[in-house]
Amino acid sequence: MGQYYKFINKTRMEESQISLPFNFGVPWAKSLECYDDEQIKAMFRFVVKHNEGWQDDDELVAVGDYGTVITDSHSETEPTSFSWENYVPARVSPKKVDDFT
């Protein structure tokens, strides 16, 4: 059974609340450790794109409920595109966090 991950913007100290098309519309992702690097990069891109005020150069992490932290590796290579990236979630403000763990 995999971990559940929440996306955190450490620069802004905010937790993403948008619905994610790669996990049935809920705001957290399941079992990121099972995805390849290109898929994870695409997930981070999606979260940045759809969270108001979030920027590509912000420090982003996905924090699992067992404590695993996956970082967003900013890649200069041409990104792989996934069909779910065309999904447009409802606008939801990120939740402020005091600590990302």
PyRosetta script that sets phi, psi and omega in degrees:
from pyrosetta import init, pose_from_sequence

init()
pose = pose_from_sequence("MGQYYKFINKTRMEESQISLPFNFGVPWAKSLECYDDEQIKAMFRFVVKHNEGWQDDDELVAVGDYGTVITDSHSETEPTSFSWENYVPARVSPKKVDDFT")
pose.set_psi(1, 130.3)
pose.set_omega(1, -175.2)
pose.set_phi(2, -86.6)
pose.set_psi(2, 169.7)
pose.set_omega(2, 177.5)
pose.set_phi(3, -81.7)
pose.set_psi(3, 158.9)
pose.set_omega(3, 171.9)
pose.set_phi(4, -103.1)
pose.set_psi(4, 131.4)
pose.set_omega(4, -175.0)
pose.set_phi(5, -115.0)
pose.set_psi(5, 136.4)
pose.set_omega(5, 171.4)
pose.set_phi(6, -107.4)
pose.set_psi(6, 144.5)
pose.set_omega(6, -179.9)
pose.set_phi(7, -92.2)
pose.set_psi(7, 125.4)
pose.set_omega(7, -176.1)
pose.set_phi(8, -120.4)
pose.set_psi(8, 133.3)
pose.set_omega(8, 171.5)
pose.set_phi(9, -98.2)
pose.set_psi(9, 103.0)
pose.set_omega(9, -177.7)
pose.set_phi(10, -69.8)
pose.set_psi(10, -28.4)
pose.set_omega(10, 178.8)
pose.set_phi(11, -63.6)
pose.set_psi(11, -44.1)
pose.set_omega(11, -177.8)
pose.set_phi(12, -98.0)
pose.set_psi(12, -6.1)
pose.set_omega(12, -175.6)
pose.set_phi(13, 53.0)
pose.set_psi(13, 54.7)
pose.set_omega(13, 179.4)
pose.set_phi(14, -131.1)
pose.set_psi(14, 149.4)
pose.set_omega(14, 176.0)
pose.set_phi(15, -109.1)
pose.set_psi(15, 130.5)
pose.set_omega(15, 179.6)
pose.set_phi(16, -64.7)
pose.set_psi(16, 138.2)
pose.set_omega(16, 177.9)
pose.set_phi(17, -120.2)
pose.set_psi(17, 4.5)
pose.set_omega(17, -177.1)
pose.set_phi(18, -71.8)
pose.set_psi(18, 154.1)
pose.set_omega(18, 176.5)
pose.set_phi(19, -75.7)
pose.set_psi(19, 137.7)
pose.set_omega(19, -176.0)
pose.set_phi(20, -107.1)
pose.set_psi(20, 124.3)
pose.set_omega(20, -178.0)
pose.set_phi(21, -68.8)
pose.set_psi(21, -19.1)
pose.set_omega(21, 180.0)
pose.set_phi(22, -89.6)
pose.set_psi(22, 6.7)
pose.set_omega(22, 172.2)
pose.set_phi(23, -147.5)
pose.set_psi(23, 53.2)
pose.set_omega(23, 171.2)
pose.set_phi(24, 57.4)
pose.set_psi(24, 27.7)
pose.set_omega(24, 174.2)
pose.set_phi(25, 85.4)
pose.set_psi(25, 2.8)
pose.set_omega(25, 176.7)
pose.set_phi(26, -86.3)
pose.set_psi(26, 160.7)
pose.set_omega(26, -174.6)
pose.set_phi(27, -83.4)
pose.set_psi(27, 8.7)
pose.set_omega(27, 177.6)
pose.set_phi(28, -127.3)
pose.set_psi(28, 159.8)
pose.set_omega(28, -178.2)
pose.set_phi(29, -110.9)
pose.set_psi(29, 150.4)
pose.set_omega(29, -178.8)
pose.set_phi(30, -110.9)
pose.set_psi(30, 136.3)
pose.set_omega(30, 171.0)
pose.set_phi(31, 56.5)
pose.set_psi(31, 48.0)
pose.set_omega(31, 178.0)
pose.set_phi(32, -57.6)
pose.set_psi(32, -27.3)
pose.set_omega(32, -179.7)
pose.set_phi(33, -64.3)
pose.set_psi(33, -13.9)
pose.set_omega(33, 179.6)
pose.set_phi(34, -90.6)
pose.set_psi(34, -8.6)
pose.set_omega(34, -178.5)
pose.set_phi(35, -94.4)
pose.set_psi(35, 156.0)
pose.set_omega(35, 176.0)
pose.set_phi(36, -81.6)
pose.set_psi(36, 169.2)
pose.set_omega(36, -175.5)
pose.set_phi(37, -58.4)
pose.set_psi(37, -39.8)
pose.set_omega(37, -179.1)
pose.set_phi(38, -64.1)
pose.set_psi(38, -39.9)
pose.set_omega(38, 178.2)
pose.set_phi(39, -66.3)
pose.set_psi(39, -41.8)
pose.set_omega(39, 179.3)
pose.set_phi(40, -65.3)
pose.set_psi(40, -42.5)
pose.set_omega(40, 176.5)
pose.set_phi(41, -58.7)
pose.set_psi(41, -41.6)
pose.set_omega(41, 179.4)
pose.set_phi(42, -64.3)
pose.set_psi(42, -37.3)
pose.set_omega(42, 177.9)
pose.set_phi(43, -64.1)
pose.set_psi(43, -44.7)
pose.set_omega(43, 176.9)
pose.set_phi(44, -61.9)
pose.set_psi(44, -43.0)
pose.set_omega(44, 178.1)
pose.set_phi(45, -58.2)
pose.set_psi(45, -44.0)
pose.set_omega(45, -179.6)
pose.set_phi(46, -61.3)
pose.set_psi(46, -46.0)
pose.set_omega(46, -178.4)
pose.set_phi(47, -63.4)
pose.set_psi(47, -42.5)
pose.set_omega(47, 178.3)
pose.set_phi(48, -64.3)
pose.set_psi(48, -45.4)
pose.set_omega(48, -176.6)
pose.set_phi(49, -59.9)
pose.set_psi(49, -36.3)
pose.set_omega(49, -171.8)
pose.set_phi(50, -103.6)
pose.set_psi(50, 2.6)
pose.set_omega(50, 174.2)
pose.set_phi(51, -102.3)
pose.set_psi(51, 122.3)
pose.set_omega(51, -176.7)
pose.set_phi(52, -59.1)
pose.set_psi(52, 126.5)
pose.set_omega(52, 176.6)
pose.set_phi(53, 86.6)
pose.set_psi(53, -8.3)
pose.set_omega(53, 179.8)
pose.set_phi(54, -79.1)
pose.set_psi(54, 140.8)
pose.set_omega(54, -177.2)
pose.set_phi(55, -120.0)
pose.set_psi(55, 155.9)
pose.set_omega(55, 179.7)
pose.set_phi(56, -59.6)
pose.set_psi(56, -30.1)
pose.set_omega(56, -177.4)
pose.set_phi(57, -92.9)
pose.set_psi(57, 4.6)
pose.set_omega(57, 173.5)
pose.set_phi(58, -66.9)
pose.set_psi(58, 153.1)
pose.set_omega(58, 176.3)
pose.set_phi(59, -83.8)
pose.set_psi(59, 115.5)
pose.set_omega(59, -176.5)
pose.set_phi(60, -118.4)
pose.set_psi(60, 144.6)
pose.set_omega(60, 174.9)
pose.set_phi(61, -140.7)
pose.set_psi(61, 157.3)
pose.set_omega(61, 169.1)
pose.set_phi(62, -113.3)
pose.set_psi(62, 123.8)
pose.set_omega(62, -175.5)
pose.set_phi(63, -109.4)
pose.set_psi(63, 121.5)
pose.set_omega(63, 179.7)
pose.set_phi(64, -83.0)
pose.set_psi(64, 157.4)
pose.set_omega(64, -178.3)
pose.set_phi(65, -72.2)
pose.set_psi(65, -7.6)
pose.set_omega(65, 172.7)
pose.set_phi(66, -103.6)
pose.set_psi(66, 10.1)
pose.set_omega(66, 175.5)
pose.set_phi(67, 96.8)
pose.set_psi(67, -4.8)
pose.set_omega(67, 178.0)
pose.set_phi(68, -68.2)
pose.set_psi(68, 135.6)
pose.set_omega(68, 178.5)
pose.set_phi(69, -118.9)
pose.set_psi(69, 125.1)
pose.set_omega(69, 176.0)
pose.set_phi(70, -110.3)
pose.set_psi(70, 127.7)
pose.set_omega(70, -178.9)
pose.set_phi(71, -96.3)
pose.set_psi(71, 154.7)
pose.set_omega(71, 175.9)
pose.set_phi(72, -84.3)
pose.set_psi(72, 114.4)
pose.set_omega(72, 177.4)
pose.set_phi(73, -92.9)
pose.set_psi(73, 110.8)
pose.set_omega(73, -179.7)
pose.set_phi(74, -69.7)
pose.set_psi(74, 116.9)
pose.set_omega(74, -176.3)
pose.set_phi(75, -106.8)
pose.set_psi(75, 141.2)
pose.set_omega(75, 177.5)
pose.set_phi(76, -91.2)
pose.set_psi(76, -5.8)
pose.set_omega(76, -179.1)
pose.set_phi(77, -78.4)
pose.set_psi(77, 159.9)
pose.set_omega(77, 178.2)
pose.set_phi(78, -62.9)
pose.set_psi(78, 123.8)
pose.set_omega(78, -176.1)
pose.set_phi(79, -72.2)
pose.set_psi(79, 148.0)
pose.set_omega(79, 171.4)
pose.set_phi(80, -77.4)
pose.set_psi(80, 142.5)
pose.set_omega(80, -179.0)
pose.set_phi(81, -106.8)
pose.set_psi(81, 140.8)
pose.set_omega(81, 178.9)
pose.set_phi(82, -120.8)
pose.set_psi(82, 147.4)
pose.set_omega(82, -175.3)
pose.set_phi(83, -59.2)
pose.set_psi(83, -35.2)
pose.set_omega(83, -178.1)
pose.set_phi(84, -68.2)
pose.set_psi(84, -13.1)
pose.set_omega(84, 179.4)
pose.set_phi(85, -67.9)
pose.set_psi(85, -15.2)
pose.set_omega(85, 177.9)
pose.set_phi(86, -80.7)
pose.set_psi(86, -11.1)
pose.set_omega(86, 178.9)
pose.set_phi(87, -65.3)
pose.set_psi(87, 137.6)
pose.set_omega(87, 177.8)
pose.set_phi(88, -117.7)
pose.set_psi(88, 107.5)
pose.set_omega(88, -178.9)
pose.set_phi(89, -75.8)
pose.set_psi(89, 161.4)
pose.set_omega(89, 173.9)
pose.set_phi(90, -63.6)
pose.set_psi(90, 147.1)
pose.set_omega(90, 179.2)
pose.set_phi(91, -70.4)
pose.set_psi(91, 121.0)
pose.set_omega(91, 177.4)
pose.set_phi(92, -135.5)
pose.set_psi(92, 131.6)
pose.set_omega(92, 179.6)
pose.set_phi(93, -70.7)
pose.set_psi(93, 141.8)
pose.set_omega(93, 175.2)
pose.set_phi(94, -64.4)
pose.set_psi(94, 156.5)
pose.set_omega(94, 178.5)
pose.set_phi(95, -95.3)
pose.set_psi(95, 131.2)
pose.set_omega(95, 176.8)
pose.set_phi(96, -68.5)
pose.set_psi(96, 141.0)
pose.set_omega(96, 177.6)
pose.set_phi(97, -127.5)
pose.set_psi(97, 148.4)
pose.set_omega(97, 177.1)
pose.set_phi(98, -86.7)
pose.set_psi(98, -34.2)
pose.set_omega(98, -178.0)
pose.set_phi(99, -146.9)
pose.set_psi(99, 141.9)
pose.set_omega(99, -175.4)
pose.set_phi(100, -87.7)
pose.set_psi(100, 2.1)
pose.set_omega(100, 179.7)
pose.set_phi(101, -97.9)
pose.dump_pdb("model.pdb")
